[in-house]
Amino acid sequence: MTPPTAGVPRERALPEPMLSPSIAERIPTRVYARAHDVNVVVAHEIASLIRSRAAAGRRCVLGLATGSTPTGIYEELVRLHREEGLSFRNVVTFNLDEYFPMQPEELQSYRRFMREHLFDHVDIDMANVHIPDGTVPADMVRRQCEEYELAIDREGGIDLQLLGIGRTGHIGFNEPGSGRTSRTRLITLDRVTRKDAASDFFGEENVPLRAITMGVGTILQARRVVLVAFGEGKAPVVARAVEGPVTQHIAASFLQEHANASVVLDRAAAAELTRCKCPWTIGPVEWDARLVRKAIVWLAQKSKKAILKLTAEDYNEHHLQDLLATKGKAYDLNIQVFRELHRTITGWPGGKPKTAKQPGDADRPQDRIYPKRVLVFSPHPDDDVISMGGTLIRLADQGHEVHVAYQTSGNIAVSDADALRFADFAADFNKVFGFDGSRTADFETSIQKKLRGKKPASVDSPEVQQLKGLIRRGEARDAATLSGVPEERQHFLDLPFYETGRVRKKPLGEEDIRLTVELLRRVRPHQVYAAGDLSDPHGTHRTCLAAVFKALERCRNDDRDKVWFADCETWLYRGAWQEWDVETIDMAVPLAPDEVARKRAAIFRHQSQKDRAMFPGSDDREFWQRAEQRNRATAKLYDELGLAEYEAIEAFVRWDGAPLD
């Protein structure tokens, strides 16, 4: 039912951007602390435009994008429709692109995407919806593209065009080489784009080679353009588009020539902008402790010197005169930051017992609580050993009561070939040893038939999903046991949000949070470890981290949890995609060569993810290679900064209680 105040927005304070713009930016850019803030701000701009056009008796023409970036914006628009009466009856939409060929009901169809995320939940007239047709014969595509341009012209052009950005800098599917005046057309997809889309298609080999896309010229004719980006993975290309030259190699850079374009980012996507990476090079800054540490680490890397070797001349030559003038001598600053980094290094991630004091440990505090109860949250069944396997082994070896919670089944990441191999083995095993009862035999035959008859990129049946989940569970159990975590401390939560059988998941729900809270109350941990890697290409890490944060928040505010929660600290690790910047690291756990080997052995227990994982993201390396090389790179950086030399280092950041989204 339409609320009585339909069409009348409630007064609501919108989030404020953080960090002032810099002169290096050639497109007006706003940075917000959280992705949720970006979603709210952009959705409210769109809603305001819809309402103003309706009040003037005019239609609002929107250019819409697909992919993971705009889903939160669409979710907020749906909320505004349901709770604040925002009507879409006067809205006309033109989508940027569609794969070719593509049937409208396929899982990867952008027509289906738009219905699921927006159109089926609002009062838009579907006659006003325009999406390129991926079913037309190849010889009719050019005519369709011309008609698409004419349809936009008949509506008087696009009022607001929403964009994401790909790793190649593409907007829509305008790959490198797309010209400024290009129009709607059929285009061949870049290999990087196809690799990034591989998770949606259950493998790169299933991604279409071509797509129909609005051209750069079509996009630039919109009266207003808003480009949105999230996560560390987008940061390099965002910086090139916003601060670099206009070039056909980065189609998004053409937005610099638009009179009314904006870029809206979360803090992670803005990380490579000058205002975030080295703001002191473009003007005065407020020197807090974290920024001082960041600047000196940056200076050491630029100068290729250890921190304690930096001189006043180094500071002066690299735009850091103001730091010396504000905070004191180079020698004192060097010592300060060196000691801060040195204090992050510990071989005792769970704390040191009083009985473990050794020569040279006079300044190392002993913990009041030892051993500790430790709860490691692993979004997928292998993230624990990939991301913090060395620390996990260290915690278990040092006598702590270590628990691992596998938040999702990870079933979608098992290939059909692996699942069929297990199903065939089970059938043969039962026949050989006489366990092939009629129900068992029927079940095995059903799974085998479904796997053999399954089309690529189609959704698994519930039985196949269950089998794939069992494969991942067995691998996780084997790896955790090898790492020193006994079976009774391995917890498989199988959070419901994940169990769709599709790459796209349901939103985080009450049941996901309840299951997490129950485990926290059962274990009553002194330490919680959670995955803070938000560059996970299909978003599971972000959702799993939100579940942990919301569960911890409930425990913090519940009287029955106050005693154990007062002694609980939360550490964030990063996974296979990114590492923490060294200035943000609060705990660095060094690994000896034999511990690196043990970690690798634990990762190898995940055989279904070995050699060629289903969802490798943009990195061709195997997960164990990414982990080792990242850990070694962190150790190498500590060494270059003048600290001790180690084989590898796993890094962690202490969570300060701030919300994720």
SVG drawing of the C-alpha trace seen along z (x, -y; Angstrom):
<svg xmlns="http://www.w3.org/2000/svg" viewBox="-3 -25 74 81">
<polyline fill="none" stroke="black" stroke-width="0.4" points="0.0,0.0 1.3,-3.5 2.0,-5.5 -0.1,-8.6 2.9,-10.8 3.7,-9.4 6.1,-11.6 7.0,-13.7 10.6,-13.0 11.4,-12.9 14.0,-15.4 17.2,-13.4 20.8,-14.4 22.9,-12.9 26.5,-11.7 29.2,-14.3 32.2,-13.6 35.6,-13.3 39.0,-14.7 39.1,-17.9 39.5,-17.7 42.9,-18.4 44.2,-20.4 45.5,-17.1 41.9,-16.0 40.5,-16.9 37.0,-15.6 35.0,-16.8 35.4,-13.9 33.8,-13.2 35.1,-10.6 33.0,-9.0 34.1,-6.9 31.8,-4.0 30.3,-2.4 26.9,-2.7 27.3,-6.5 28.0,-6.6 24.9,-4.5 22.7,-6.8 24.1,-10.0 23.9,-8.9 20.4,-7.4 19.1,-10.6 20.5,-12.6 18.6,-10.4 15.5,-10.5 15.6,-14.3 15.9,-14.5 12.9,-12.1 10.8,-14.2 11.8,-17.5 11.0,-16.3 7.6,-14.9 6.8,-18.2 7.4,-20.0 5.3,-17.4 8.2,-16.0 9.7,-12.6 13.0,-11.7 15.4,-9.9 18.0,-7.8 21.0,-6.0 21.6,-2.9 24.5,-0.6 24.8,3.0 27.4,5.1 28.2,5.1 28.8,1.3 25.2,0.0 23.4,2.7 23.5,0.7 22.2,-2.4 19.3,-0.4 18.6,1.1 18.3,-2.5 16.1,-3.6 13.8,-0.6 13.7,-1.6 12.9,-5.2 10.0,-3.8 8.6,-1.6 9.1,-3.8 9.1,-7.4 6.8,-7.1 9.3,-7.7 7.4,-6.9 9.0,-5.8 5.9,-6.3 7.6,-9.3 10.9,-7.5 12.4,-6.3 15.6,-4.2 18.3,-3.3 20.8,-0.7 24.4,-1.0 25.1,2.4 24.3,6.1 26.3,9.2 26.0,10.6 24.6,13.1 22.5,13.3 19.0,14.6 16.9,12.3 16.3,15.0 19.9,16.2 21.5,15.6 24.0,13.2 21.5,11.2 21.5,7.5 17.8,7.4 17.3,10.0 19.7,8.1 17.7,4.9 14.5,6.7 15.9,8.4 17.6,5.4 15.2,2.6 12.4,2.8 10.4,5.6 10.4,3.7 9.2,0.2 6.3,-1.1 8.1,-1.8 6.2,-1.2 8.2,1.5 7.3,-0.1 9.7,-2.9 12.6,-0.5 15.2,-0.2 18.0,2.4 20.1,3.6 18.7,6.9 21.2,9.7 19.0,12.0 18.9,10.2 20.6,11.8 24.2,10.6 23.3,8.9 20.6,6.8 22.8,5.5 23.9,2.4 20.3,1.4 19.3,2.0 22.2,-0.2 21.0,-3.0 17.5,-2.7 18.8,-2.8 20.4,-6.1 17.2,-7.4 15.1,-6.3 17.4,-8.3 17.1,-11.4 13.3,-11.0 13.3,-11.3 15.3,-14.5 18.6,-12.8 19.6,-11.3 19.2,-13.5 21.5,-11.5 23.9,-8.7 25.1,-6.3 28.4,-4.6 30.8,-2.1 34.4,-1.7 36.2,1.5 39.9,2.3 40.7,1.4 39.1,-2.0 36.1,-1.2 32.7,-2.8 29.9,-0.7 31.9,1.8 34.0,-0.9 37.3,0.9 40.7,-0.7 40.8,-2.3 37.2,-3.5 37.0,-7.0 35.4,-10.1 32.7,-10.2 31.9,-6.5 28.2,-5.6 26.1,-2.5 27.7,0.5 28.8,4.1 32.3,4.4 34.7,7.2 35.5,7.5 39.0,7.1 40.5,10.2 40.8,8.4 37.1,7.5 36.3,11.2 38.5,12.4 36.7,10.0 33.4,11.3 34.5,15.0 33.0,15.4 29.5,14.5 29.8,17.1 31.5,19.9 34.6,19.6 36.3,17.3 35.6,19.8 31.9,19.2 32.0,15.4 30.7,14.0 33.3,12.5 31.2,9.5 28.7,7.0 26.5,4.2 27.4,0.9 26.5,-2.8 29.5,-4.7 31.6,-7.2 30.0,-9.9 26.5,-8.7 27.5,-8.8 29.0,-12.3 25.8,-13.7 24.0,-13.0 23.3,-16.3 24.7,-14.8 27.2,-11.9 27.9,-10.2 30.7,-7.5 30.8,-5.4 33.6,-3.0 34.3,-0.9 37.2,1.0 41.0,1.1 40.9,3.0 39.5,0.0 41.9,-2.6 44.6,-2.5 42.3,-2.9 40.2,-5.6 43.4,-7.6 44.4,-7.4 40.9,-8.4 40.6,-11.3 44.2,-12.6 45.8,-11.3 45.6,-12.6 42.6,-12.2 43.3,-9.1 41.5,-6.4 43.4,-3.9 41.2,-4.9 37.7,-5.6 36.6,-7.0 39.2,-9.8 36.9,-11.4 34.7,-12.5 37.3,-15.2 35.8,-16.9 32.2,-16.8 30.7,-20.0 28.7,-18.2 30.4,-14.9 31.3,-13.7 33.1,-10.8 31.9,-9.4 34.1,-6.9 34.5,-5.1 37.7,-5.6 39.2,-2.4 38.6,-3.3 40.2,-6.7 43.4,-5.2 45.6,-6.1 44.4,-9.7 47.0,-12.2 44.9,-13.6 44.9,-10.1 48.3,-8.7 50.5,-11.7 48.5,-14.8 51.5,-16.8 52.7,-17.1 49.9,-19.4 49.4,-21.6 49.3,-21.9 47.9,-19.0 46.9,-18.3 49.7,-16.1 48.1,-13.4 50.1,-10.4 48.9,-8.1 49.6,-10.6 53.1,-11.2 53.8,-7.5 52.4,-7.3 54.5,-10.2 57.8,-8.9 57.2,-5.4 56.4,-7.0 59.6,-9.1 61.7,-6.1 60.3,-4.3 60.7,-7.3 64.3,-7.8 65.1,-4.1 66.5,-4.5 65.9,-2.9 63.9,-5.1 66.8,-5.8 68.9,-7.0 66.5,-9.7 67.9,-13.2 66.4,-16.7 67.4,-17.1 65.3,-14.1 62.3,-15.7 62.9,-19.0 63.3,-17.5 60.1,-15.6 57.6,-18.3 57.8,-17.4 59.3,-20.7 56.1,-21.4 56.3,-18.1 59.7,-19.2 58.5,-22.7 55.4,-21.3 56.7,-18.1 60.4,-18.6 63.8,-17.3 64.2,-14.5 66.2,-12.4 63.4,-12.5 60.7,-11.7 62.7,-8.8 63.2,-7.3 59.5,-7.8 58.2,-6.0 60.9,-3.3 59.8,-2.4 56.1,-2.4 56.8,0.1 59.1,2.1 56.4,2.5 54.0,4.0 56.3,7.1 55.4,9.9 56.0,13.7 53.2,14.0 50.0,13.0 47.9,14.3 50.1,12.6 53.1,13.9 52.8,16.0 54.8,14.9 56.8,18.1 58.0,17.4 60.2,14.4 63.5,14.7 66.7,12.6 66.0,9.3 62.2,9.4 62.3,6.9 60.1,4.4 57.7,7.1 54.5,7.1 53.2,10.5 49.4,11.0 47.0,11.1 45.1,13.9 47.0,16.8 46.1,19.0 43.3,17.3 40.2,18.5 40.6,17.5 37.9,17.4 39.0,17.1 36.2,16.2 36.9,17.5 34.4,16.3 35.2,19.2 36.5,22.5 40.1,21.7 40.5,18.0 41.8,18.9 44.9,20.8 45.4,18.6 45.3,15.3 46.6,16.1 47.7,19.7 51.0,19.0 49.4,17.1 46.8,19.8 49.5,22.4 51.5,20.2 48.4,19.6 47.7,23.3 51.3,24.2 51.5,21.7 48.7,23.4 45.7,21.2 42.2,22.6 41.8,21.9 38.4,22.1 37.7,21.6 34.3,20.6 33.7,21.2 31.1,18.7 29.9,20.0 29.8,23.4 31.9,22.2 30.0,24.7 29.7,22.5 33.5,22.6 33.7,26.3 33.9,27.2 31.4,29.6 34.3,31.9 35.4,32.1 31.9,32.8 31.4,35.5 34.6,37.1 33.5,37.4 30.0,38.6 31.5,41.3 33.9,42.3 31.0,42.6 29.0,44.8 31.9,47.0 32.8,47.3 29.3,48.3 29.2,50.9 32.6,52.4 31.8,52.6 28.2,53.5 26.7,50.3 24.5,49.5 21.0,49.6 18.2,48.5 17.9,45.0 21.6,44.5 21.9,45.7 19.0,43.5 20.6,40.5 24.0,41.1 22.4,41.7 20.4,38.5 23.5,36.4 25.6,38.0 22.9,37.4 22.4,33.8 26.1,33.1 26.6,34.7 23.6,32.9 24.3,29.5 24.9,26.5 27.9,24.3 27.1,21.3 23.7,22.8 22.6,23.1 23.3,26.3 20.4,28.4 20.1,28.6 21.7,32.1 24.7,30.9 25.1,27.9 25.1,30.2 27.7,32.4 30.0,29.5 29.5,28.1 30.7,31.5 33.8,31.4 34.7,27.9 33.9,29.0 36.2,32.0 39.1,29.9 38.6,27.3 38.6,29.9 41.8,31.5 43.6,28.1 42.5,26.9 43.5,30.2 46.9,29.9 47.2,26.4 46.5,27.6 42.8,26.9 41.0,30.1 37.8,31.1 35.6,30.2 36.7,26.5 35.9,26.3 32.5,24.7 30.6,24.7 28.0,21.9 26.7,22.2 25.3,18.7 22.0,18.6 22.8,15.4 25.3,17.4 23.1,20.4 21.6,19.2 23.6,21.5 24.5,18.3 27.3,15.8 24.9,13.1 23.9,13.6 21.0,12.5 21.5,9.5 22.8,10.1 19.8,11.3 18.8,11.8 19.5,15.5 23.1,14.8 23.7,12.5 21.9,14.8 24.1,17.8 27.2,15.6 26.1,14.2 25.4,17.8 28.9,18.9 30.4,15.9 28.5,16.6 29.4,20.2 33.1,19.6 33.4,16.3 36.6,15.4 39.4,13.2 40.5,12.7 38.5,12.5 40.1,12.6 38.0,11.6 38.6,11.0 39.0,7.3 39.7,7.8 37.0,5.9 38.5,6.4 36.9,9.9 35.5,9.6 32.1,11.2 31.4,9.4 31.3,12.4 34.1,11.1 32.2,7.7 29.0,9.5 30.8,11.9 32.6,9.0 29.3,7.1 27.9,10.2 30.8,10.3 30.6,6.6 26.9,6.7 27.2,9.7 30.0,8.1 27.9,5.0 25.0,7.0 27.2,8.7 28.8,5.4 25.4,4.0 24.0,7.1 24.4,7.4 24.9,11.1 28.0,10.7 29.7,7.8 32.1,9.9 33.7,11.8 33.4,8.9 35.4,6.6 38.4,8.9 37.8,9.4 39.8,7.7 39.2,8.0 41.9,8.2 41.4,7.9 43.4,9.8 43.5,9.5 43.1,12.3 44.2,13.2 43.7,9.8 45.3,7.0 47.7,6.4 47.4,3.7 49.4,0.5 52.4,0.7 51.4,-2.5 48.1,-0.9 49.5,2.3 49.0,2.8 50.4,6.4 53.0,8.0 53.6,11.7 56.9,13.0 57.0,16.4 60.1,18.7 60.8,20.7 59.4,23.9 56.2,22.1 55.8,20.8 56.1,24.4 53.4,25.6 51.1,22.8 51.5,23.9 50.8,27.5 47.6,26.4 46.5,24.4 47.3,27.5 44.7,29.5 42.0,27.4 42.4,29.5 39.3,28.3 40.8,24.8 44.3,25.9 45.8,25.3 42.7,23.5 40.2,22.0 36.7,21.3 36.9,17.6 40.5,16.5 39.6,12.8 42.0,10.8 45.2,12.5 46.5,15.6 48.5,16.9 47.3,19.7 46.1,18.7 49.1,20.2 51.4,18.2 49.6,15.0 49.7,15.5 53.5,16.4 54.5,13.6 52.4,11.1 53.8,12.2 57.3,12.1 56.8,8.6 55.6,7.4 58.7,8.8 60.9,7.3 59.3,3.9 60.0,4.1 63.6,5.0 64.0,2.1 62.6,-0.3 65.5,0.8 63.7,3.4 64.6,7.0 64.8,9.3 62.2,12.2 61.2,14.8 57.6,13.6 55.1,11.5 51.4,11.8 49.8,8.4 46.8,7.4 44.9,4.2 43.0,3.8 39.3,3.1 38.4,-0.1 34.6,0.6 33.7,-1.6 30.9,-0.3 31.7,1.2 28.5,0.1"/>
</svg>
